[in-house]
Amino acid sequence: MSHKILLILCILQLNLYVYAIDVADIIGEERGVETYLRTEYNRGFGVCGDLSVIGNIKPRDLFTVRGGLSVGNLSVGIDDIKAFSSAGVDPFSSVPLRFSLLYIYNGLLDYDASTHSILPIVSYGVARAGVSYGPNFRFTSFFGEPAQYELINSFSVYVNIINNEKRRMEAVVGNFCDFYAKNMGAYSLKVNYAVFITGNWTAVNEVEFLQSGSDALTANFYGLAWRGGAKYSW
């Protein structure tokens, strides 16, 4: 009888150990939380802004999972909600190539308008520069009407001006990011500056120059945005 009880306890202990390993693999060794405040002035809505939170985990060296939520307003009485989730895989250890699937939701509750974007993205990036490209399968609905489908080319190119252990400064040109997937001609220029305060904390400041109309050869200055926040990783 005692041998049976000992065997049961050993099996339970082994199961708990295996379960702990599985949980550790799911949670991963790399995790991070980011929070940002964004303000923008544009020619369409004037002054607007939002507050966003982003989280990411890296269960294994091959995979990265990210997600975030943003709540703000376009103007007085017009609420703006954005959310995204993405999963990426780095299948080659010797080649900096990543395959990702990105989903973005944009909603204007006061107009009963919503946009759903699905982007399969291929990215190639090294310490100095990188590029991402993929088609945007976008579905937009107004006032409960059937969704309108669009297929849009999405791209993003970055160049690191400074990249060392203390700080990173990069310039980015593109028409999509975590919370936005815009039209082909609605690309913008962003200058991002990050300071690595400690091994866990990073302070981020970003300035974005917006334009519109370039696809019709009538590019105009549309607006200016600033985003600031911090990232904690462990």
C-alpha angles and dihedrals in degrees: 000000000000090000090054092050090048090049091050091049091050091051091048091049091049091049091050090050092050090046090051090052091050092050091048090051091050095047092042134203095270121061134159143180124200131187127188141182114210129191125183139182117199138163093246105053105007114220118010138150149166146207118231139187124198130186132187139182132187107207093182136000089265101051137059126184123192136175139167149175129215127190124185145113137263093208138331109321096004111108119202122200124183132176138170142182129189141177125198136185129201102200098174121064094195098041121062093224123136132187115202140176114210128190120191129186123195119182136181103192095188091057095038086235127144137173126200118194127188116190126182101200134195115199133187117186142161132177094278104037146350146179136213128195138173145135119270113220099199127187118189127186131185125196093347095304121143112285119262113227124219133174112210133177111238125196142164130187125187134188122192110222092179124017121164140119094284105040146001128206119184139172117217129192118186150107100242140049137156097301102022137058106177136182120287093257095043096081121142141200118240130186111200124192121188127183117199100217096176137344088278106031128067127177116210133196124177135181120196128195112205127203137174138196100038092126087065092044090251101105113180133182104257106175153314129247136189126198126187134173149112139265126212118195133178 
